[in-house]
Amino acid sequence: MIKAVIFDCFGVLTTDNWQKFLSSLPEEADLESAREAHRAYDKGLLSKQEAAEQIQAATGKSFTEIDDASNDEIVKNTPLLEYVRELHQEGYKTSILSNVASNWIREQLLTPDEQAYFDDFLLSHEVGLTKPDPRMFKLAAERLDIELQKAVLVDDKESYCTAARELGMQVVWYQDFKQMKAELKQLLADAKR
């Protein structure tokens, strides 16, 4: 029986400016160094300024962090939020599991009503870990008071889905809302049989 659905934020609940930035870089950019700096920032190990300097040094371009982006740069996935509300009303526990270096999701992205659709917010900067570290997935389930096998992760990163699946979680690799909803509905229906 599935008891919880755990959602990624960037690329699922919103557009993903980091991936958009990475895909815009020239071939000679040092992507791995940029990713390392961004991961360190998400874990709270680097300040925003330090991360920005390291990303610019590695890529030659400056990256606008999510909490500095204008509202028109971030598109909220309102159909998905409505579906999360429905799942929550049906009795499923729901949470956000995100690699993010600030409280932007709570403070700027979601309204108080939308925040009420979620039972938990597990944000990387608050715990000093980032996906795909197995401890992140285990902590997400623990905080919802469920077993990993009774949770579904919805994430747009295939490597995060793979890591969660290896721990025994169900996963839906997010491509678009329609595909995700169909796959998740099927998983939930199959689990009830």
C-alpha positions, 0 to 999 in steps of 0.5 A, a space after each residue: 500500500 502506498 501511503 505517501 507521494 514525495 515531490 521534487 520542486 525544480 523541474 516538477 513543481 516549477 521550471 528548472 532555471 539551473 538546468 536551463 543555465 547548464 544547457 546554455 553553456 558553451 562546450 568549454 565550460 567546466 560543468 562539473 566544477 559548476 555543479 560541485 559549487 552549486 551542490 555545496 551551496 545547496 548543502 549550505 557549505 558555500 555562501 551565495 557569493 562564494 558559489 556565484 564566484 565559483 560558478 562564474 569562474 567555471 563557466 564564464 557566465 553568471 547564474 541567477 539563483 532562484 531567490 534572486 530570479 524575477 517572478 516571470 523566470 519561474 513558472 509554477 506548475 499549477 495543475 500539479 499543485 491542484 493534483 497534490 491537493 487532491 492526493 492530500 485530501 484522499 489521505 496520502 501524505 505529501 511532501 517536497 524533497 528539494 535540493 535548494 539553498 534557501 527557504 524560497 519555496 516556502 517564502 516566495 513560491 507557495 502561498 499559505 494555502 498551497 503549503 497546506 497541501 504538504 505534510 513536510 518540506 525537506 530542503 537540502 540546506 536545512 539538513 546539509 545533504 543533497 539528492 541523490 544521497 540515500 540519507 535524503 530519501 530515508 529522511 523524507 520517509 522517516 519524517 512522514 513516519 512511513 517505510 520507504 517502500 510505501 512512498 513514491 518519489 516524483 522527480 525529473 532527474 533520472 539519477 535521483 529516481 534510480 537512487 530512490 528505486 535502489 532503496 526500494 521506493 516507487 518512482 515516477 520520472 517526471 517528463 510532463 504533468 500528463 505523463 506523471 499523473 497517468 503513471 502515478 494514478 496507475 501506481 496508486 491503483 496497482 498498490 490498492 490491489 
